[in-house]
Amino acid sequence: MAANPGRAQRLYQSIGAVRTGIIILLIVGIVSAAGTVILQRPVTSPEDMEHAYSPQVLRVLDATGFTDVYHVWWYLALLALLAISIICASVERWPNAWKFYSRPYRRTDAAFRAVLPLKKSFPIADAARALEATERVWKRHGLKAERTVERDEIALYAEKSRYAVMAVYVVHASLLLIMLGGVTDSIFGYKGYVALIPGDPAITQVELRDTTVHRLPFALRCDEAGQENYTGQFSMMPKRWWSKLTVLENGREVERKEIAVNDPLVYRGVRFYQSGYGSSAELRTARLAVLKPQENDAREAFKLTVNQTARLSDGTSITMTKFLSDAFPMDGDLYQKSKDLNNAAIKLEVTKDGKTQPVFLFRTDEAAPGELAVVGPYDAQGNPVAAMPYRFLASLDMAPYTGLQVSHEPGEWGVWAGCLLMATGLVLSFWVLHQRYWAVATHDKEGRLVLWLGAASNKKREAFEERFQEMATEIEKELT
């Protein structure tokens, strides 16, 4: 039973050792770097993953978690182990650090004077006058002297930037905050994408990168969206995308904002970034032009929506019965392949002289460049219908969509606070100098009355020694 406390203490000291912390930090750094080089799921599509890696390599990467390294359990365990190591190291060294900070060594006994590396002494005639001169010089250098009395000896003590000794704990706290923020984001955060069509009902959920659906704590509606292009020879290039968004809670509008690239809407910790704009797969109207078989001039033209019927001057009725944004033929009809706008097609029913004939319009090279249009008639397999006395050209008016990147990063403030705290700790560690000064009028070995001066710093000792010697020379001149 007595051996257990010893083992626990050794384990505690091993985890809190600087070497252990450095080793774990190096491993975390290497794994994090690997995550920036290896393609990550679900950001990268499965097709791209298969093109980038062979099946054997991809199988190994998936099994070890390197294709989603920042969310795999062993990476989070590494961060937790690093945090434990930092905490143990801080706790073990804290008593001495706090004692050094809260009770600085002000005494100037003989033993202390003998071992202090940086010191200087010179003969004086009057102890009180020498200490007063020292106080004046220190004051000019921004030091406030404290008088101490021990064994009838009056001594002076001054220091500057004592808080610099806590720099290491500031850095440790910053690392813990950054890791806590990262772990919080990995567990509770999410990123996704949503495409909104202006005027459609508000959405209450978004599709995440791993194709799962996440429910929002509010509803979001797009009222308007648009694209601004450059002028002149770059008039076809987009200059700016914008969207007017409205947030609703319990059916009540609580916030409105027009967003653009780099100017997101943030509500209850959820950010909506403007990331795209284009034509959706939702048809508003189709402008149907009826042409003679051998001519290009439109005989008649009208607008149709799905299940709407138009009548030609010769009595022929045309009904648009189906629109498919991505169509594929099967069993003499057309079916929807996906929700994307890839292979648009229209199904019409043409009734003439009491006979109804289904015809189909497909996207072909006959459509004008840059125009989303379908032409026909064809059968379901794409073959021209020779018996049809008309040709059709349908220009499609598609509803626009605005693409929004969605992110919720609850640990973001921890990461930002950790970065600011680390910057503060590094400034304290490398640029802020903790300086300590002592002065006492005492007798040397020969019995002469001398002014003994001493100083110490935690870094930059060569530059600090020059400053100390300059101050000692100033005090000596002040006395003469």
C-alpha positions as CSV (number, residue, x, y, z in Angstrom):
1,M,0.0,0.0,0.0
2,A,2.9,2.4,0.8
3,A,4.3,2.0,-2.8
4,N,1.2,3.4,-4.5
5,P,1.7,7.1,-3.4
6,G,5.3,6.9,-4.6
7,R,4.2,5.6,-8.0
8,A,1.5,8.2,-8.3
9,Q,4.0,10.9,-7.4
10,R,6.4,9.7,-10.0
11,L,3.7,9.5,-12.7
12,Y,2.6,13.0,-11.8
13,Q,6.1,14.3,-12.0
14,S,6.7,12.5,-15.4
15,I,3.5,13.9,-16.9
16,G,4.4,17.4,-15.6
17,A,8.0,17.2,-16.8
18,V,9.0,19.8,-19.5
19,R,10.4,17.0,-21.7
20,T,7.0,15.2,-21.7
21,G,5.2,18.4,-22.6
22,I,7.6,19.1,-25.5
23,I,7.2,15.5,-26.8
24,I,3.4,15.6,-26.8
25,L,3.5,19.1,-28.3
26,L,5.7,17.9,-31.2
27,I,3.4,14.9,-31.8
28,V,0.3,17.2,-31.9
29,G,2.2,19.5,-34.3
30,I,3.1,16.7,-36.6
31,V,-0.4,15.3,-36.7
32,S,-1.9,18.8,-37.3
33,A,0.5,19.3,-40.1
34,A,-0.5,16.0,-41.6
35,G,-4.1,17.1,-41.5
36,T,-3.3,20.1,-43.7
37,V,-1.6,17.9,-46.3
38,I,-3.9,14.9,-46.3
39,L,-7.3,15.5,-47.9
40,Q,-10.0,15.7,-45.2
41,R,-13.6,14.4,-45.2
42,P,-16.3,15.6,-45.5
43,V,-14.8,18.8,-47.1
44,T,-13.4,16.7,-50.0
45,S,-15.9,14.8,-52.1
46,P,-15.6,11.0,-52.2
47,E,-14.8,11.2,-55.9
48,D,-11.8,13.5,-55.3
49,M,-10.6,11.2,-52.5
50,E,-10.7,8.2,-54.8
51,H,-8.8,10.1,-57.5
52,A,-6.1,11.3,-55.0
53,Y,-5.4,8.0,-53.2
54,S,-5.3,4.3,-54.2
55,P,-8.0,2.1,-52.6
56,Q,-5.4,0.5,-50.2
57,V,-4.0,3.9,-49.0
58,L,-7.5,5.4,-48.7
59,R,-8.5,2.4,-46.6
60,V,-5.6,2.8,-44.2
61,L,-6.2,6.6,-43.9
62,D,-9.8,6.1,-43.2
63,A,-9.1,3.3,-40.6
64,T,-6.6,5.4,-38.7
65,G,-8.7,8.6,-38.9
66,F,-6.2,10.7,-40.9
67,T,-9.0,11.7,-43.3
68,D,-10.8,13.5,-40.5
69,V,-7.9,14.0,-38.2
70,Y,-9.2,17.0,-36.2
71,H,-12.3,15.1,-35.1
72,V,-10.9,11.7,-34.5
73,W,-11.0,10.5,-30.9
74,W,-7.2,9.9,-30.5
75,Y,-6.4,13.5,-31.7
76,L,-8.8,14.9,-29.0
77,A,-7.1,12.5,-26.6
78,L,-3.7,13.9,-27.5
79,L,-4.9,17.5,-26.9
80,A,-6.4,16.4,-23.5
81,L,-3.0,14.7,-22.6
82,L,-1.1,17.9,-23.6
83,A,-3.5,19.9,-21.4
84,I,-3.0,17.6,-18.5
85,S,0.8,17.9,-18.9
86,I,0.6,21.7,-19.0
87,I,-1.6,21.7,-15.9
88,C,0.6,19.3,-13.9
89,A,3.7,21.3,-14.8
90,S,2.1,24.6,-13.8
91,V,0.7,23.2,-10.5
92,E,4.0,21.7,-9.5
93,R,6.0,24.9,-10.1
94,W,3.3,27.3,-8.9
95,P,4.2,27.5,-5.1
96,N,7.8,28.6,-5.8
97,A,6.7,31.0,-8.5
98,W,4.0,32.6,-6.3
99,K,6.5,32.8,-3.4
100,F,9.0,34.5,-5.6
101,Y,6.3,36.9,-6.9
102,S,4.5,37.7,-3.6
103,R,7.5,37.9,-1.3
104,P,10.5,39.3,-3.2
105,Y,13.9,38.9,-1.5
106,R,14.7,42.3,-0.1
107,R,17.4,41.4,2.4
108,T,21.1,42.2,1.8
109,D,22.8,40.0,4.4
110,A,26.5,39.1,4.0
111,A,25.8,35.6,2.5
112,F,23.5,37.1,-0.2
113,R,26.1,39.8,-1.1
114,A,28.8,37.2,-1.4
115,V,26.9,35.0,-4.0
116,L,25.2,37.7,-6.1
117,P,27.0,37.7,-9.5
118,L,26.3,41.4,-10.5
119,K,27.5,43.8,-7.8
120,K,29.8,46.8,-7.2
121,S,31.0,48.7,-4.1
122,F,33.0,51.9,-3.5
123,P,34.1,53.8,-0.4
124,I,31.8,56.5,1.0
125,A,32.0,59.0,3.8
126,D,28.4,59.2,4.9
127,A,25.9,56.3,4.8
128,A,22.8,58.5,4.8
129,R,24.0,60.7,2.0
130,A,25.0,57.7,-0.1
131,L,21.6,56.1,0.2
132,E,19.9,59.4,-0.6
133,A,22.0,59.7,-3.7
134,T,21.1,56.2,-4.7
135,E,17.4,56.9,-4.3
136,R,17.7,60.0,-6.6
137,V,19.5,58.1,-9.3
138,W,17.0,55.2,-9.1
139,K,14.1,57.6,-9.3
140,R,15.6,59.1,-12.5
141,H,15.6,55.6,-14.0
142,G,11.9,54.9,-13.0
143,L,12.7,52.9,-9.9
144,K,10.9,53.4,-6.6
145,A,13.1,52.6,-3.6
146,E,11.9,50.7,-0.5
147,R,13.9,51.1,2.8
148,T,14.5,48.0,4.9
149,V,16.2,47.8,8.3
150,E,17.9,44.7,9.5
151,R,20.5,44.5,12.3
152,D,20.8,48.3,12.4
153,E,21.6,48.3,8.7
154,I,19.5,50.5,6.4
155,A,19.2,49.0,2.9
156,L,17.4,50.0,-0.3
157,Y,15.5,47.7,-2.6
158,A,13.8,48.4,-5.9
159,E,12.4,46.4,-8.7
160,K,10.7,46.8,-12.1
161,S,8.2,44.6,-14.0
162,R,7.8,42.0,-11.4
163,Y,4.8,40.6,-13.3
164,A,7.1,39.3,-16.0
165,V,7.9,36.3,-13.9
166,M,4.4,35.1,-14.6
167,A,4.9,35.0,-18.3
168,V,5.2,31.2,-18.5
169,Y,1.8,30.8,-16.8
170,V,0.2,33.3,-19.2
171,V,1.5,31.2,-22.1
172,H,0.3,28.0,-20.4
173,A,-3.2,29.5,-19.9
174,S,-3.2,30.6,-23.6
175,L,-2.5,27.1,-24.8
176,L,-5.2,25.6,-22.6
177,L,-7.7,28.2,-23.9
178,I,-6.8,27.5,-27.5
179,M,-7.1,23.7,-27.0
180,L,-10.4,24.1,-25.1
181,G,-11.8,26.2,-27.9
182,G,-10.6,23.7,-30.5
183,V,-12.1,20.7,-28.7
184,T,-15.4,22.6,-28.1
185,D,-15.6,23.4,-31.8
186,S,-14.9,19.7,-32.7
187,I,-17.6,18.4,-30.4
188,F,-20.3,21.1,-30.5
189,G,-19.5,23.1,-33.7
190,Y,-20.6,22.5,-37.2
191,K,-20.2,23.8,-40.7
192,G,-22.6,23.5,-43.6
193,Y,-24.2,25.0,-46.7
194,V,-27.6,26.2,-47.7
195,A,-29.0,27.6,-51.0
196,L,-31.9,29.9,-50.5
197,I,-34.3,31.1,-53.2
198,P,-35.6,34.7,-52.6
199,G,-39.3,34.6,-51.7
200,D,-39.4,31.0,-50.6
201,P,-40.5,30.1,-47.1
202,A,-38.0,30.4,-44.3
203,I,-35.7,27.4,-43.7
204,T,-35.1,25.9,-40.3
205,Q,-32.3,23.4,-41.0
206,V,-29.0,23.2,-43.0
207,E,-27.1,20.4,-44.6
208,L,-23.7,19.8,-42.9
209,R,-20.5,18.8,-44.7
210,D,-21.0,15.2,-43.7
211,T,-24.4,15.3,-45.5
212,T,-26.3,15.1,-42.2
213,V,-29.0,17.7,-41.4
214,H,-28.8,20.1,-38.5
215,R,-31.8,22.0,-37.1
216,L,-31.3,25.7,-36.5
217,P,-32.6,27.4,-33.3
218,F,-34.4,29.9,-35.5
219,A,-35.7,30.3,-39.1
220,L,-34.0,32.1,-41.9
221,R,-35.6,33.7,-45.0
222,C,-34.1,35.3,-48.1
223,D,-36.1,38.3,-49.3
224,E,-33.8,39.4,-52.1
225,A,-30.5,38.4,-53.7
226,G,-28.5,39.7,-56.6
227,Q,-25.2,40.0,-58.4
228,E,-23.4,43.1,-59.5
229,N,-20.9,42.9,-62.4
230,Y,-17.9,45.0,-63.4
231,T,-18.4,47.5,-66.2
232,G,-16.6,47.7,-69.5
233,Q,-14.7,44.8,-71.0
234,F,-15.2,42.8,-67.7
235,S,-18.9,43.2,-67.7
236,M,-19.5,39.4,-67.6
237,M,-17.4,39.1,-64.4
238,P,-19.2,39.3,-61.0
239,K,-18.1,42.1,-58.8
240,R,-20.4,41.5,-55.8
241,W,-23.0,39.1,-54.5
242,W,-25.5,40.2,-51.9
243,S,-28.5,38.8,-50.0
244,K,-31.1,40.4,-47.9
245,L,-31.8,38.0,-45.0
246,T,-34.4,37.9,-42.3
247,V,-34.2,36.0,-39.0
248,L,-37.5,34.8,-37.5
249,E,-38.3,33.3,-34.1
250,N,-41.7,32.1,-33.2
251,G,-43.0,33.6,-36.5
252,R,-41.7,37.1,-35.6
253,E,-39.0,39.0,-37.4
254,V,-36.1,39.6,-35.0
255,E,-33.3,40.7,-37.3
256,R,-32.7,41.8,-40.9
257,K,-29.4,42.3,-42.7
258,E,-28.0,42.6,-46.2
259,I,-24.9,40.5,-46.3
260,A,-22.1,40.3,-48.9
261,V,-18.8,38.6,-49.1
262,N,-16.8,39.1,-45.9
263,D,-19.8,40.7,-44.2
264,P,-21.8,37.9,-42.7
265,L,-24.9,37.7,-40.6
266,V,-24.3,36.5,-37.1
267,Y,-27.2,35.5,-34.9
268,R,-27.0,33.4,-31.7
269,G,-23.5,32.2,-32.6
270,V,-24.4,31.0,-36.1
271,R,-22.7,32.8,-39.0
272,F,-24.1,33.0,-42.6
273,Y,-21.4,33.9,-45.2
274,Q,-22.2,34.9,-48.7
275,S,-20.5,32.3,-50.9
276,G,-22.3,32.1,-54.2
277,Y,-25.1,33.2,-56.5
278,G,-26.6,31.6,-59.6
279,S,-29.7,30.0,-61.2
280,S,-31.5,27.4,-59.1
281,A,-33.2,24.3,-60.3
282,E,-36.6,25.9,-59.7
283,L,-38.5,27.1,-62.8
284,R,-40.4,30.3,-62.7
285,T,-41.7,30.4,-66.3
286,A,-40.8,29.0,-69.7
287,R,-41.1,31.3,-72.7
288,L,-42.2,28.9,-75.4
289,A,-41.6,29.9,-79.0
290,V,-43.4,27.9,-81.7
291,L,-41.6,27.7,-85.1
292,K,-42.3,26.2,-88.4
293,P,-40.3,23.1,-89.3
294,Q,-38.1,24.8,-91.9
295,E,-38.0,28.4,-90.5
296,N,-36.3,30.1,-87.6
297,D,-38.8,32.9,-87.0
298,A,-41.2,32.3,-84.2
299,R,-44.7,31.8,-85.4
300,E,-46.2,32.3,-81.9
301,A,-44.8,32.8,-78.5
302,F,-46.2,32.6,-75.0
303,K,-45.2,32.0,-71.3
304,L,-46.0,28.7,-69.6
305,T,-45.6,27.3,-66.1
306,V,-46.0,23.6,-65.2
307,N,-49.6,22.3,-65.7
308,Q,-50.5,25.5,-67.7
309,T,-52.0,25.3,-71.2
310,A,-51.7,27.6,-74.1
311,R,-53.7,27.6,-77.4
312,L,-52.3,28.3,-80.8
313,S,-54.2,30.3,-83.4
314,D,-55.0,27.1,-85.4
315,G,-56.7,25.5,-82.3
316,T,-53.8,23.4,-81.2
317,S,-53.4,23.3,-77.4
318,I,-50.0,22.9,-75.7
319,T,-49.7,21.9,-72.0
320,M,-46.5,21.8,-70.1
321,T,-46.9,18.8,-67.9
322,K,-43.5,18.4,-66.5
323,F,-40.2,20.2,-66.0
324,L,-37.1,18.4,-64.9
325,S,-33.8,20.2,-64.0
326,D,-31.8,17.0,-64.4
327,A,-33.6,14.5,-66.6
328,F,-32.9,11.0,-67.7
329,P,-35.1,8.8,-70.0
330,M,-36.6,5.5,-68.9
331,D,-39.6,3.4,-70.1
332,G,-40.7,6.1,-72.6
333,D,-40.8,8.9,-70.1
334,L,-38.4,11.3,-68.3
335,Y,-37.5,11.2,-64.6
336,Q,-35.7,13.4,-62.2
337,K,-32.1,12.4,-61.7
338,S,-31.0,15.0,-59.2
339,K,-32.0,18.4,-57.8
340,D,-29.1,20.1,-59.7
341,L,-29.5,22.1,-62.9
342,N,-27.6,19.8,-65.2
343,N,-29.7,18.4,-68.0
344,A,-32.9,20.5,-68.1
345,A,-35.9,19.0,-70.0
346,I,-39.6,19.8,-70.5
347,K,-42.5,17.5,-71.3
348,L,-45.3,18.9,-73.4
349,E,-48.6,17.4,-74.4
350,V,-49.7,18.7,-77.9
351,T,-53.4,18.3,-78.7
352,K,-54.4,18.8,-82.4
353,D,-57.6,17.6,-84.0
354,G,-58.5,15.7,-80.9
355,K,-55.3,13.7,-80.8
356,T,-52.8,14.2,-77.9
357,Q,-49.1,13.6,-78.5
358,P,-46.4,13.8,-75.8
359,V,-43.2,15.6,-76.9
360,F,-40.0,16.5,-75.1
361,L,-37.7,19.4,-75.2
362,F,-34.0,18.9,-74.4
363,R,-31.0,21.2,-74.1
364,T,-29.0,21.1,-77.4
365,D,-26.4,23.1,-79.2
366,E,-29.2,25.0,-81.0
367,A,-29.7,27.1,-78.0
368,A,-28.0,30.5,-78.0
369,P,-24.7,30.7,-76.2
370,G,-25.1,31.7,-72.6
371,E,-28.9,31.1,-72.8
372,L,-30.5,28.4,-70.7
373,A,-32.9,27.0,-73.3
374,V,-34.4,23.7,-74.4
375,V,-35.5,22.8,-78.0
376,G,-37.6,20.1,-79.5
377,P,-39.8,18.2,-80.2
378,Y,-38.3,14.8,-79.5
379,D,-39.4,11.6,-78.0
380,A,-38.2,10.4,-74.6
381,Q,-35.1,8.9,-76.1
382,G,-34.1,12.2,-77.7
383,N,-35.1,11.3,-81.3
384,P,-36.8,14.0,-83.4
385,V,-40.6,13.7,-83.9
386,A,-40.9,13.9,-87.6
387,A,-44.8,14.0,-87.7
388,M,-44.9,17.1,-85.6
389,P,-45.7,20.2,-87.7
390,Y,-44.0,22.5,-85.2
391,R,-40.6,23.1,-83.7
392,F,-40.3,24.5,-80.2
393,L,-37.7,26.7,-78.4
394,A,-38.2,27.2,-74.7
395,S,-36.2,29.9,-72.9
396,L,-36.2,29.1,-69.2
397,D,-36.6,31.7,-66.5
398,M,-35.0,30.0,-63.5
399,A,-35.4,31.3,-60.0
400,P,-32.1,32.7,-58.7
401,Y,-30.5,31.2,-55.6
402,T,-28.0,32.6,-53.1
403,G,-25.4,30.2,-51.6
404,L,-24.6,30.6,-47.9
405,Q,-21.9,29.0,-45.9
406,V,-23.1,28.3,-42.4
407,S,-20.8,27.8,-39.4
408,H,-21.3,27.6,-35.6
409,E,-18.0,27.7,-33.7
410,P,-18.8,27.9,-29.9
411,G,-15.1,27.6,-29.1
412,E,-14.1,30.6,-31.2
413,W,-13.9,33.0,-28.4
414,G,-11.6,30.6,-26.5
415,V,-9.3,30.4,-29.5
416,W,-9.2,34.1,-30.0
417,A,-8.7,34.8,-26.2
418,G,-6.0,32.2,-26.2
419,C,-4.2,33.8,-29.1
420,L,-4.3,37.2,-27.5
421,L,-3.2,35.8,-24.2
422,M,-0.3,34.0,-25.9
423,A,0.8,37.2,-27.6
424,T,0.8,38.8,-24.2
425,G,2.8,36.0,-22.7
426,L,5.4,36.0,-25.5
427,V,5.9,39.7,-25.1
428,L,6.4,39.3,-21.4
429,S,8.8,36.4,-22.0
430,F,11.0,38.0,-24.6
431,W,10.8,41.7,-24.2
432,V,9.8,42.6,-20.6
433,L,12.7,42.5,-18.2
434,H,12.2,41.8,-14.5
435,Q,14.8,43.9,-12.7
436,R,15.9,43.9,-9.1
437,Y,18.3,46.3,-7.3
438,W,19.8,46.4,-3.8
439,A,21.9,49.0,-2.1
440,V,23.3,49.0,1.5
441,A,25.9,51.0,3.3
442,T,28.2,48.5,5.1
443,H,31.8,47.8,6.1
444,D,34.1,45.8,3.9
445,K,36.7,43.3,5.1
446,E,39.2,46.1,5.7
447,G,36.6,47.9,7.9
448,R,36.0,50.7,5.4
449,L,32.5,52.2,5.0
450,V,31.4,51.3,1.4
451,L,28.2,51.5,-0.6
452,W,27.4,48.1,-1.9
453,L,25.2,47.9,-5.0
454,G,23.7,44.7,-6.5
455,A,21.3,43.8,-9.2
456,A,19.7,40.8,-11.0
457,S,17.5,40.2,-14.0
458,N,15.7,37.3,-15.5
459,K,17.0,37.7,-19.1
460,K,19.2,39.9,-21.3
461,R,22.0,39.9,-18.7
462,E,24.7,41.4,-20.8
463,A,22.6,44.5,-21.7
464,F,21.4,44.7,-18.1
465,E,24.9,44.6,-16.7
466,E,25.8,47.6,-18.8
467,R,22.8,49.5,-17.5
468,F,23.7,48.5,-13.9
469,Q,27.3,49.8,-14.3
470,E,26.0,53.1,-15.8
471,M,23.7,53.5,-12.8
472,A,26.5,52.7,-10.4
473,T,28.7,55.3,-12.1
474,E,25.9,57.9,-11.8
475,I,25.6,57.2,-8.1
476,E,29.3,57.6,-7.6
477,K,29.3,60.9,-9.5
478,E,26.3,62.1,-7.5
479,L,28.3,61.6,-4.3
480,T,31.4,63.4,-5.6
